[in-house]
Amino acid sequence: MTDVTTLLAALRRPRLLIRAARFGLEHYNRNHDLKRVMRSATAPSPARALTALIEEEARMEDIRRSGDATYNVTRHVEVLIALMGEARLLPQKQQTA
């Protein structure tokens, strides 16, 4: 896996999206929220979750930028919250490997 910290730091998103995600991060509950966001019965490991969340967030960003009417800002914020929450759970050496 690439350096997740660098990858997350390189994300350039509207300030309002990031602020909303940071605010929601305080209440992030992996056991409840991750399963809902990933639409899965079980929560995967943080590394696997991050891979899927990064792909999903990129897809959401493409939809947002294209101006597509199917864009769901609530879902985008939920994915960003989960992405930030899961990044915090990775062991330090995985974040820099």
C-alpha positions as CSV (number, residue, x, y, z in Angstrom):
1,M,0.0,0.0,0.0
2,T,1.2,3.5,-0.7
3,D,1.8,6.0,2.0
4,V,-1.8,6.6,3.2
5,T,-0.9,9.7,5.1
6,T,0.6,11.3,2.0
7,L,-2.3,10.2,-0.1
8,L,-4.9,11.7,2.3
9,A,-2.8,14.9,2.6
10,A,-2.7,15.2,-1.2
11,L,-6.5,15.1,-1.5
12,R,-7.8,18.5,-2.5
13,R,-11.5,18.8,-1.7
14,P,-13.7,21.8,-1.0
15,R,-13.1,23.1,2.5
16,L,-16.7,22.6,3.5
17,L,-16.6,18.9,2.7
18,I,-13.4,18.4,4.8
19,R,-14.8,20.5,7.7
20,A,-18.0,18.5,7.7
21,A,-16.0,15.2,7.7
22,R,-13.7,16.4,10.5
23,F,-16.8,17.4,12.6
24,G,-18.4,13.9,12.0
25,L,-15.2,12.1,12.8
26,E,-15.7,12.8,16.5
27,H,-18.8,10.5,16.4
28,Y,-17.4,7.9,14.0
29,N,-18.2,4.3,15.3
30,R,-16.4,1.8,13.2
31,N,-18.7,-1.1,14.1
32,H,-21.8,0.7,13.1
33,D,-20.8,3.3,10.5
34,L,-18.2,1.4,8.5
35,K,-20.6,-1.4,7.7
36,R,-23.3,1.1,6.6
37,V,-21.0,3.2,4.5
38,M,-19.4,0.1,2.8
39,R,-22.8,-1.6,2.6
40,S,-21.3,-4.7,4.1
41,A,-22.5,-7.2,6.8
42,T,-19.0,-7.2,8.4
43,A,-16.3,-4.6,8.9
44,P,-13.1,-5.4,7.0
45,S,-9.6,-4.7,8.3
46,P,-8.6,-1.0,8.3
47,A,-6.2,-1.6,5.3
48,R,-8.9,-3.3,3.2
49,A,-11.5,-0.7,4.2
50,L,-9.1,2.1,3.2
51,T,-8.6,0.7,-0.2
52,A,-12.3,0.4,-0.9
53,L,-13.0,3.8,0.7
54,I,-10.3,5.6,-1.4
55,E,-11.8,4.1,-4.6
56,E,-15.4,5.1,-3.5
57,E,-14.3,8.6,-2.5
58,A,-12.6,9.1,-5.9
59,R,-15.8,8.0,-7.6
60,M,-17.8,10.4,-5.6
61,E,-15.4,13.2,-6.4
62,D,-15.7,12.5,-10.1
63,I,-19.5,12.6,-9.9
64,R,-19.3,15.9,-7.9
65,R,-16.9,17.5,-10.4
66,S,-19.0,16.5,-13.4
67,G,-22.1,18.1,-11.9
68,D,-24.1,14.9,-12.2
69,A,-27.5,15.1,-10.6
70,T,-26.9,11.7,-8.8
71,Y,-24.2,13.3,-6.6
72,N,-25.1,12.8,-2.9
73,V,-23.2,15.2,-0.7
74,T,-24.3,13.3,2.5
75,R,-22.8,10.1,1.2
76,H,-19.6,11.8,0.2
77,V,-19.2,13.2,3.7
78,E,-19.9,9.8,5.2
79,V,-17.2,8.2,3.0
80,L,-14.7,10.9,4.0
81,I,-15.5,10.4,7.7
82,A,-14.9,6.7,7.3
83,L,-11.8,7.3,5.3
84,M,-10.3,9.5,8.0
85,G,-11.4,7.2,10.8
86,E,-9.9,4.1,9.2
87,A,-6.7,5.9,8.4
88,R,-6.3,6.6,12.2
89,L,-6.5,2.8,12.9
90,L,-3.6,1.8,10.7
91,P,-0.4,0.9,12.4
92,Q,2.2,3.6,12.0
93,K,4.5,1.5,9.9
94,Q,1.7,0.8,7.4
95,Q,1.0,4.5,7.1
96,T,4.6,5.1,6.0
97,A,5.3,1.9,4.1
